[in-house]
């Protein structure tokens, strides 16, 4: 059977799924798509698989296409048949007292925080005129900072869910590398910054962290 194929770009949102595939030890091929904001060819090539031309896009071994990082996160966890602690550690199972907070903050990240990058990365898709675009981006960034403040207040230690390592820590690790950057988080959201730093040191994820580090 063919390997799964992950369409992505180093440092982008695909890093969230790439880390999970590494954690579970699943075989996959990584296909770089290039800069989707600058290359029409890249967008067209990815659109043949995912009409929205967004990453991460995961093509399963049977050819089915799975998009949306939260959906991929849940599917990967559910697809692990073994009962070993590592196999289910990224998503608390039904009946686990941490299941509800995990789902709450997973959806919070993908439904509230993540879209601010979609809007801020290329405001020309949503607003016309340079002044309006600049104002739109500034308001989006300010709102994102408020969203991160809420997330910071909910974060546990040493991991987001306390003693339980989960996919939330992988999200935090990847997203704190994006704007406004780790220096901002160190000052304004130190709990999230600490979680991100610890996640980079997890042995199963160290190689993925290096591949997706800024400038890689």
Number of C-alpha atoms within 10 A of each C-alpha: 5 11 15 20 18 25 23 25 19 21 21 18 22 24 26 26 25 26 22 22 20 16 18 17 11 13 13 18 14 17 12 14 21 17 14 18 10 9 11 12 13 16 20 16 14 22 13 10 18 20 11 13 18 19 22 23 25 27 20 15 14 10 12 10 15 17 16 16 20 19 10 18 19 15 13 19 20 13 10 14 9 9 8 9 8 12 18 19 16 23 24 21 15 9 8 9 10 15 14 14 14 20 16 10 18 19 14 14 20 15 12 16 19 16 14 20 18 12 17 21 13 13 20 16 11 11 16 10 9 11 10 14 18 15 13 17 21 13 14 18 18 11 15 21 20 12 16 19 15 12 19 18 11 14 19 15 14 17 20 27 20 12 10 17 21 20 25 22 25 24 23 21 24 22 24 22 19 14 16 13 12 20 14 14 22 14 10 15 21 15 22 30 23 18 23 24 16 14 24 20 12 13 11 16 18 14 15 21 24 14 14 21 16 12 8 9
